Amino acid sequence: MMYIWKEFLEQTRGKGLWLGLGMLMLTSLFLIAEARAFPADLGFEAMLLSLFDMNMYLLPLFAMFLASFSIFQEKELKTSMILLTKKESTMSFVFKKSVAIQLVLLTAFVSSYFVLALFMKVFLVFHITSFLHFILVIIIFLLIFNQIGVFLGVACNTKMQLVGANILTWFFVVFLFDLMFLYFLPAVTFENLRFFSWTYFLDPIHTLRFYLESSLGLYALSHMSRLMEKFVFMDIRVFLLINAVLWPALFFGLSTLFRNGGTIDD
């Protein structure tokens, strides 16, 4: 509880969280206003998908910066050293700090979407089930990138390194990874499609978007071609669960190893 309260005070007193929430809500309001011209039957769902596409660019950057600088501040102010010297193990410190960061940032960003839901309710034909699917996707999205931010904060020694690591990670995840997929796409055949499917759906952005498309009724998973059936060989909810567990657990584990700015502890 001490970690959560401390994290809440630090995040709310800083400008980064409010800047992120302000930009997110401002851009979302423009999308909601534009969605009034969409057809009534699927206009709300199309708006949610557009909102996710916008979040794909903004949320990873905000989440990683806020989480990583929260961890880095503990190192800079020597509070992490005091805790680790007196009563905390590395794993305990990273776990408690990760839980605090996740709870505070998830609460802040998810609350902003519920505020936006009031505007959606006024201007659009609001569907609660579709909105809850969207919130689930956002929660998993934030869980993954918050934990990546924790790892970057642990692994970097200076603020310049941390800024560069955040930007490079964001660029790789959002842009470079998709360019690599496009480069290797001509080499995909029916025989190696299963391998390509695993690599495609282990990218959380791909999985979350595909889950959202199918859950909102914008992409039907029935009557697919043989090629698509082999590509989507497993229930998309299973891929969603794998991403929700695998990536936060992996980066939590790495954070406990890379305690001293990129140096693996014995």
NORSULMO-V481571 format. One record per residue. N is the residue number from 1. RES is the residue in one letter. SS is DSSP state (@ for helix, = for strand, . for the rest). PSI is psi in radians with two decimals (999 if undefined). Layout:
<<N:RES:SS:PSI> <N:RES:SS:PSI>>
This chain:
<<1:M:.:-0.64> <2:M:@:-0.74> <3:Y:@:-0.72> <4:I:@:-0.79> <5:W:@:-0.73> <6:K:@:-0.76> <7:E:@:-0.72> <8:F:@:-0.79> <9:L:@:-0.74> <10:E:@:-0.76> <11:Q:@:-0.73> <12:T:@:-0.47> <13:R:@:-0.40> <14:G:.:2.90> <15:K:@:-0.36> <16:G:@:-0.79> <17:L:@:-0.80> <18:W:@:-0.61> <19:L:@:-0.77> <20:G:@:-0.80> <21:L:@:-0.69> <22:G:@:-0.80> <23:M:@:-0.70> <24:L:@:-0.78> <25:M:@:-0.65> <26:L:@:-0.85> <27:T:@:-0.61> <28:S:@:-0.65> <29:L:@:-0.64> <30:F:@:-0.70> <31:L:@:-0.69> <32:I:@:-0.74> <33:A:@:-0.70> <34:E:@:-0.57> <35:A:@:-0.19> <36:R:@:-0.39> <37:A:@:-0.08> <38:F:.:2.74> <39:P:.:2.54> <40:A:.:-0.53> <41:D:.:-0.75> <42:L:.:0.27> <43:G:@:-0.71> <44:F:@:-0.76> <45:E:@:-0.70> <46:A:@:-0.64> <47:M:@:-0.72> <48:L:@:-0.68> <49:L:@:-0.69> <50:S:@:-0.65> <51:L:@:-0.69> <52:F:@:-0.73> <53:D:@:-0.65> <54:M:@:-0.72> <55:N:@:-0.49> <56:M:@:-0.52> <57:Y:@:-0.61> <58:L:@:-0.86> <59:L:@:-0.77> <60:P:@:-0.71> <61:L:@:-0.82> <62:F:@:-0.81> <63:A:@:-0.81> <64:M:@:-0.75> <65:F:@:-0.83> <66:L:@:-0.76> <67:A:@:-0.77> <68:S:@:-0.69> <69:F:@:-0.46> <70:S:@:-0.77> <71:I:@:-0.76> <72:F:@:-0.61> <73:Q:@:-0.62> <74:E:@:-0.68> <75:K:@:-0.72> <76:E:@:-0.68> <77:L:.:0.03> <78:K:.:0.19> <79:T:@:-0.60> <80:S:@:-0.65> <81:M:@:-0.71> <82:I:@:-0.80> <83:L:@:-0.76> <84:L:@:-0.52> <85:T:@:-0.68> <86:K:@:-1.00> <87:K:.:-0.11> <88:E:.:2.42> <89:S:.:2.89> <90:T:@:-0.79> <91:M:@:-0.72> <92:S:@:-0.76> <93:F:@:-0.84> <94:V:@:-0.70> <95:F:@:-0.87> <96:K:@:-0.69> <97:K:@:-0.69> <98:S:@:-0.77> <99:V:@:-0.76> <100:A:@:-0.80> <101:I:@:-0.79> <102:Q:@:-0.84> <103:L:@:-0.79> <104:V:@:-0.85> <105:L:@:-0.70> <106:L:@:-0.78> <107:T:@:-0.75> <108:A:@:-0.87> <109:F:@:-0.71> <110:V:@:-0.65> <111:S:@:-0.64> <112:S:@:-0.58> <113:Y:@:-0.57> <114:F:@:-0.54> <115:V:@:-0.75> <116:L:@:-0.50> <117:A:@:-0.50> <118:L:@:-0.71> <119:F:@:-0.66> <120:M:@:-0.70> <121:K:@:-0.62> <122:V:@:-0.77> <123:F:@:-0.32> <124:L:.:2.96> <125:V:.:1.73> <126:F:.:2.27> <127:H:.:1.95> <128:I:@:-0.66> <129:T:@:-0.78> <130:S:@:-0.71> <131:F:@:-0.68> <132:L:@:-0.62> <133:H:@:-0.73> <134:F:@:-0.76> <135:I:@:-0.70> <136:L:@:-0.77> <137:V:@:-0.74> <138:I:@:-0.70> <139:I:@:-0.81> <140:I:@:-0.70> <141:F:@:-0.84> <142:L:@:-0.67> <143:L:@:-0.76> <144:I:@:-0.87> <145:F:@:-0.46> <146:N:@:-0.75> <147:Q:@:-0.60> <148:I:@:-0.73> <149:G:@:-0.69> <150:V:@:-0.79> <151:F:@:-0.78> <152:L:@:-0.69> <153:G:@:-0.62> <154:V:@:-0.70> <155:A:@:-0.39> <156:C:.:2.55> <157:N:.:-0.51> <158:T:.:2.86> <159:K:@:-0.64> <160:M:@:-0.73> <161:Q:@:-0.73> <162:L:@:-0.76> <163:V:@:-0.81> <164:G:@:-0.72> <165:A:@:-0.70> <166:N:@:-0.80> <167:I:@:-0.74> <168:L:@:-0.71> <169:T:@:-0.77> <170:W:@:-0.78> <171:F:@:-0.73> <172:F:@:-0.82> <173:V:@:-0.75> <174:V:@:-0.61> <175:F:@:-0.98> <176:L:@:-0.67> <177:F:@:-0.74> <178:D:@:-0.63> <179:L:@:-0.64> <180:M:@:-0.70> <181:F:@:-0.75> <182:L:@:-0.62> <183:Y:@:-0.73> <184:F:@:-0.11> <185:L:@:-0.72> <186:P:@:-0.36> <187:A:@:-0.06> <188:V:.:2.24> <189:T:.:3.06> <190:F:.:-0.52> <191:E:.:-0.69> <192:N:.:0.28> <193:L:@:-0.58> <194:R:@:-0.75> <195:F:@:-0.76> <196:F:@:-0.66> <197:S:@:-0.75> <198:W:@:-0.81> <199:T:@:-0.59> <200:Y:@:-0.83> <201:F:@:-0.16> <202:L:.:-0.10> <203:D:.:2.00> <204:P:@:-0.56> <205:I:@:-0.75> <206:H:@:-0.82> <207:T:@:-0.79> <208:L:@:-0.70> <209:R:@:-0.72> <210:F:@:-0.72> <211:Y:@:-0.74> <212:L:@:-0.75> <213:E:@:-0.81> <214:S:@:-0.66> <215:S:@:-0.56> <216:L:.:-0.05> <217:G:.:0.26> <218:L:.:-0.24> <219:Y:.:2.08> <220:A:.:2.33> <221:L:.:0.05> <222:S:.:2.70> <223:H:.:0.74> <224:M:.:2.77> <225:S:.:2.89> <226:R:@:-0.63> <227:L:@:-0.81> <228:M:@:-0.59> <229:E:@:-0.64> <230:K:@:-0.58> <231:F:@:-0.84> <232:V:.:1.19> <233:F:.:-0.19> <234:M:.:2.65> <235:D:.:2.29> <236:I:@:-0.44> <237:R:@:-0.50> <238:V:@:-0.78> <239:F:@:-0.69> <240:L:@:-0.80> <241:L:@:-0.71> <242:I:@:-0.81> <243:N:@:-0.69> <244:A:@:-0.49> <245:V:@:-0.77> <246:L:@:-0.95> <247:W:@:-0.80> <248:P:@:-0.70> <249:A:@:-0.72> <250:L:@:-0.83> <251:F:@:-0.44> <252:F:@:-0.77> <253:G:@:-0.74> <254:L:@:-0.62> <255:S:@:-0.60> <256:T:@:-0.38> <257:L:@:-0.79> <258:F:=:1.18> <259:R:.:-0.65> <260:N:.:1.03> <261:G:.:0.94> <262:G:.:-0.09> <263:T:.:2.20> <264:I:=:2.21> <265:D:.:2.55> <266:D:.:999>>
